[in-house]
Amino acid sequence: MIEVQELTMRYGGKIAVDDLSFTVKPGLVTGFLGPNGAGKSTTMRAVLGLEVPNAGKALVNGRPYASILKPMRSMGALLDAGAVHGGRSAHAHLACLARSNRIGRARVADVLDQVGLSDVAGKRIGGFSLGMRQRLGIGVALLGDPGVLMLDEPLNGLDPEGIRWLRDLLRSLAAEGRTVLLSSHLMNELALTADHVIVIGRGRLIADTAMEELAGNFQRDVLVRTPDPERLAGMLRAHGATVVCEDDGALSVRGFDAAEIGVVALDGRIALAELAPRAASLEEAFMRLTEDSTEYRSSLQEAGR
């Protein structure tokens, strides 16, 4: 597991991570979300021992990562796909890291094949596209066949096929009982990949819940279908609901739940063909959760608050 316990990180007078605690459990893909400046990357660096906390601790399988003798066998990580020597080949890069952790050379060939880079294994990394560098970085994380994976924005630069490949890979690894922590700003993809989600803002924990529960806690609207939409819309508006007529004749109702809409329809003797609450998308739920935690906001965003 990855355990973050009362972690606090300060830089000068600024608190980047504020008494943060959470646990990333095995058998799940856990999404790690937060606005820019929320403290996600700082927390991940602390897990790897690249940052020294002012208070608290971060552990991998119950130990500080820096104290593990062969760390790549315990946890694989990708923080920056560009942090490689451009003059090396993909094979040489992985072989060097494998040797440092006493990983056999056969594993290097297996990983290059797994991430789809076997055909360019002998080419210099400096000529790689962003997507190829991401695949190589993911290969580094997989090199020790670890039980724990931590990836920061691994979807950036991947084409649709690459995104689907990574989604399937991470879900298969979690199904084997491994622990997977995934940070990404691509909400639609994260909604398809993650089972659990941890949301932070301004360095503090905002949510730690199952993916399906996160969006389910935020009702977007209620979809209503009726043979008499205009009359029902008028009655609902008279009661204070916000009603939008959709292109197919259905009504999108906000401000009333399904039961309240049903009562209004019954009072008006209006038949209902469909009455369906619609949950917010992951992006909508995320925006609502973090609206007070966004550090960088444009004038247009301020005007829309």
Protein Blocks (a to p, Z undefined) as FASTA:
>chain_A
ZZdehiacdehjbcfbghiacdddehiacdddddehilmmmmmmmmnopaccfbdcddee
hiafklpmblmlmpccdfblklccfkbcfklmmmmmmmmnopafklmmmmmmmnopmmmm
mpcfklpcfklmmmmmmmmmmmnopabdcdehklgopafklmmmmmmmmmmmmmnopacd
dddfblklmmmmpmbdcddeehiafbdcdfklmmmmpcfbdcdddfblmlmmmmmmmnop
acdddfkopacdehiafklmmmmmmmnopacfbdcdddddfklmmmmmmmmmcfbdcfkl
mmmZZ
